[in-house]
Structure formats: C-alpha cells, structure tokens
C-alpha cells in the first residue's frame, strides 16, 4: 500500500502566510520560505503554497518567492493562485515548483487543464476545487471562494480527471478553518467517483481528523492551523497515524 502523504498548506497573501476561517478573517502566520523550510525539516511529505488573493487581484503568483522556496526545501511542492495560462504554468515549474494547482481559470476554460497536462505531464497538474453544500448538492466556488458557479463539484471533478489532471485538491468551504474535521461526506463522494489521488483539505484540527479522512479514501491530507500554531508536530501526527495502521513515510 502506498504511503499516505501529510501536506502542510501555506496560504499566501501579500508575501505572507495567512490563515482564516471559511476563507475570511485572515491572520498572519509567518514567512512562506521560513515556514516551508521548517516543515521540510520536520518531515512533511510535500507542501502546498496557495497565493489566495492572486485571482481576485488579477495578478500572477509571485515567481520570486517560489524560487526562494525551491532553494530552501527538497521535497515536492505545489503552487497555485492566479494561474490562467500554460505559459504561467511553465514559469512556475521553471522556478522550481513540482506541481501547479489550477482553480478559477479552469472553470472558465476547462481545456486549460488538458493543454497543461499534455504539455507538462499529468503528474504536474493539480485541479483545485473549492466546494460548498448549497442544499441541492456541492457547488464549485471560484475567486478565493467569493463567487458561486453553476458547476456541480462532483461532475466538475470527474471532468477534470477526463481532461488529464493528475490529482484533485479538494477543499470544503463549509469546513475550512473550523478545526472540526474534514467534510467526510463530500470527501467520500469524490473518492468513490474517480481514480486519481485526492488531497483532502479544510477542517483539520487534530490527528484524529486526518485519520478519518484517510480512512474515507483520501490519498493525502492537507492541514494548516494545527501545524502553523504548533498544536501538533508532523512527527506527532505521523506517529499517531502509524499507530492506527496508516502507512506513512518516516524520517
């Protein structure tokens, strides 16, 4: 069985790592390069950096700090935020990112996922989906969770798989920042409907929450608050998962 991945998530705004609840009320959590280096040393399997205001501010993800991160860590890392062209994907991969996450631009232009996957390989392209329960299913939201679309989240994720993306980064807007656990119903529905790996995001508050998500079918778990504010170390989380028969990579 493949080892499950523990992935700290660093939301970046204005060159700083921030953390909020339900995508708002952002608080400063540190420097992205310093935090990335710390998590690398602590045993993170991968990192995800999301420039969460790039789309709203209509600008590109800042390549400068991506280069700085690449120079300081030696594990795979994904970068997302404001990416709308194949050329931007190329720039970020050339700057040192291992994968690029695409969200809002793909909803507007789904073929961007196909073009990028063909150009750089499926393993480099992640479809990020911000999903929220609306009473009639989960809908896709864009622009940092500010705009609801007509797209059904499950249908959109299946389309992303067909277009060639290598992985799904699934964030529950309902659970984001609550530290009350992942949306297991959403996560279970997604993992049951596709074959590519799914990264669970939104709601981690304890090692138990990560265990629940992995048991439901996630291939990796994204977490922010529990790591940023030193509630748990990555080693503690991995020890707990290993004790509960989850395969993890150990240092």
C-alpha positions in Angstrom: 0.0 0.0 0.0 1.3 3.5 -0.9 2.2 5.7 2.0 -0.3 8.4 2.8 1.0 12.0 2.5 1.0 14.7 5.1 1.0 18.1 3.5 1.1 21.4 5.3 -0.8 24.1 3.4 0.5 27.6 3.3 -2.0 30.2 2.1 0.0 33.3 0.9 -1.3 36.8 0.7 0.9 39.8 0.3 4.0 37.6 0.5 3.0 36.3 4.0 1.4 33.1 5.1 -2.1 33.7 6.5 -4.9 31.6 7.9 -8.6 32.3 8.1 -12.0 30.7 8.8 -14.4 30.0 5.8 -11.8 31.8 3.6 -12.1 35.1 5.6 -10.8 36.8 8.7 -7.2 36.2 7.7 -4.4 36.3 10.3 -0.7 36.4 9.7 1.1 33.1 10.3 4.6 33.8 9.1 7.1 33.9 6.1 6.4 31.3 3.4 10.1 30.4 2.9 10.8 30.1 6.7 7.7 28.1 7.3 8.3 25.9 4.3 11.8 25.2 5.5 10.6 24.3 8.9 8.0 21.8 7.7 10.6 20.3 5.3 12.9 19.7 8.3 10.1 18.3 10.4 9.3 15.6 7.9 6.5 16.9 5.7 6.0 14.8 2.6 5.0 17.7 0.4 4.0 21.3 0.7 1.2 23.4 -1.0 1.5 27.1 -1.4 -1.6 28.9 -2.5 -1.5 32.6 -3.4 -5.1 33.1 -2.3 -5.5 36.7 -3.5 -3.9 36.4 -6.9 -7.1 35.7 -8.8 -9.1 38.4 -7.1 -6.3 41.0 -7.6 -5.9 39.8 -11.2 -2.2 39.2 -11.0 0.2 36.3 -11.4 1.5 34.2 -8.5 4.8 35.8 -7.5 7.6 33.8 -9.0 10.2 35.3 -6.7 9.1 33.6 -3.5 8.6 30.3 -5.5 12.3 30.4 -6.4 13.2 31.1 -2.8 11.2 28.2 -1.6 12.7 25.9 -4.2 16.2 26.8 -3.0 15.4 26.0 0.6 13.4 22.7 0.6 14.0 19.3 -1.1 10.5 17.8 -1.1 7.8 18.2 -3.7 5.8 21.4 -3.5 2.7 22.6 -5.3 1.9 26.3 -6.2 -1.4 27.7 -7.0 -3.2 31.1 -7.4 -4.0 33.2 -10.3 -2.8 30.7 -12.9 -4.6 31.1 -16.2 -2.2 30.2 -19.0 0.1 27.4 -20.0 2.9 29.9 -20.0 2.4 30.7 -16.4 2.5 27.0 -15.5 5.8 26.8 -17.4 7.2 29.8 -15.4 6.3 28.3 -12.1 7.7 24.9 -12.9 10.9 26.5 -14.2 11.1 28.5 -11.0 11.2 25.2 -9.1 7.6 24.1 -8.3 7.0 20.4 -8.8 3.2 20.8 -9.4 0.9 23.6 -10.3 -2.6 23.9 -8.9 -5.3 25.5 -11.1 -8.7 26.5 -9.9 -10.7 29.5 -11.1 -9.2 29.8 -14.6 -10.0 26.1 -15.3 -13.7 26.7 -14.5 -13.7 29.5 -17.1 -11.6 27.5 -19.6 -11.6 23.7 -18.9 -9.4 23.0 -21.8 -6.6 24.8 -19.9 -6.3 21.6 -17.9 -6.0 19.4 -20.9 -3.4 21.7 -22.5 -1.3 21.9 -19.4 -1.5 18.2 -18.8 -0.4 17.4 -22.3 2.4 20.0 -22.2 4.0 19.1 -18.8 2.5 15.7 -17.8 -0.5 14.8 -15.6 1.8 14.5 -12.6 2.5 18.3 -12.7 -1.2 19.4 -12.9 -3.5 19.6 -9.9 -7.1 20.6 -10.1 -8.1 22.6 -7.0 -11.8 22.6 -6.2 -13.4 24.8 -3.6 -16.8 23.1 -2.9 -19.7 24.2 -0.7 -23.0 22.5 0.1 -25.9 24.5 -1.2 -28.8 22.2 -0.2 -29.0 20.7 -3.7 -25.5 19.3 -3.9 -22.0 20.7 -3.7 -21.3 23.7 -5.9 -17.9 24.9 -7.2 -16.8 28.3 -6.0 -14.1 30.5 -7.6 -12.1 33.7 -6.9 -11.0 32.5 -3.5 -14.4 31.2 -2.5 -16.1 34.5 -3.3 -18.2 33.5 -6.4 -20.6 30.6 -6.7 -20.7 28.9 -10.0 -23.4 26.7 -11.6 -21.0 23.8 -11.7 -21.7 20.7 -9.7 -18.5 19.8 -7.8 -18.6 16.0 -8.4 -19.3 16.4 -12.1 -16.5 19.0 -12.4 -14.0 16.8 -10.7 -14.9 13.9 -13.0 -14.4 16.2 -16.0 -11.0 17.2 -14.6 -9.9 13.6 -14.4 -11.0 13.1 -18.1 -9.1 16.2 -19.1 -5.9 14.6 -17.7 -5.1 16.2 -14.4 -3.1 14.0 -12.1 -4.6 14.9 -8.7 -7.5 16.7 -7.0 -7.1 19.2 -4.2 -10.5 19.2 -2.6 -11.4 21.9 -0.2 -14.6 22.0 1.7 -15.6 25.6 2.2 -18.0 24.5 4.9 -15.2 23.0 7.0 -12.4 25.4 6.1 -10.6 26.8 9.2 -13.1 25.3 11.6 -10.7 22.7 13.0 -13.8 20.5 13.5 -12.8 17.9 10.9 -13.0 17.3 7.2 -16.2 17.1 5.3 -16.2 13.3 5.2 -19.5 13.1 3.2 -18.0 15.3 0.4 -14.7 13.5 0.5 -16.3 10.1 0.4 -18.4 11.0 -2.6 -15.4 12.3 -4.5 -13.0 9.4 -3.8 -15.7 6.9 -4.8 -16.2 8.6 -8.2 -12.7 9.0 -9.5 -9.4 7.0 -9.8 -6.8 9.7 -9.4 -5.5 10.8 -6.0 -7.4 13.2 -3.8 -5.9 15.6 -1.3 -8.4 16.4 1.5 -8.4 20.0 2.6 -10.5 22.1 5.0 -11.2 21.5 8.7 -8.2 19.6 10.2 -8.0 20.3 14.0 -6.5 17.1 15.3 -4.6 13.9 14.2 -8.0 12.1 14.6 -9.4 14.2 11.8 -6.6 13.3 9.5 -7.1 9.6 10.3 -10.8 9.9 9.4 -10.1 11.5 6.1 -7.5 8.9 5.1 -9.9 6.1 6.1 -12.6 7.6 3.9 -10.3 7.3 0.9 -8.1 10.4 0.7 -4.6 9.8 -0.6 -3.2 12.8 1.3 -4.3 15.3 3.9 -3.7 19.0 3.8 -3.6 20.9 7.1 -2.7 24.4 8.2 -3.9 25.6 11.6 -2.7 22.5 13.6 0.8 23.0 12.2 1.1 26.8 11.9 0.3 27.4 15.6 2.3 24.4 17.0 -0.6 22.4 18.2 0.9 19.3 16.7 4.2 18.5 15.0 4.3 16.5 11.8 6.1 13.7 13.7 3.3 13.5 16.3 0.7 13.2 13.5 2.7 10.5 11.7 3.2 8.6 14.9 -0.5 8.6 15.6 -1.4 7.5 12.0 1.2 4.7 12.1 -0.2 3.5 15.4 -3.6 3.3 13.7 -2.3 1.2 10.8 -2.0 4.0 8.3 1.2 3.7 6.1 3.3 6.9 6.4 6.9 7.8 5.5 9.1 8.1 8.5 12.3 10.1 8.7 
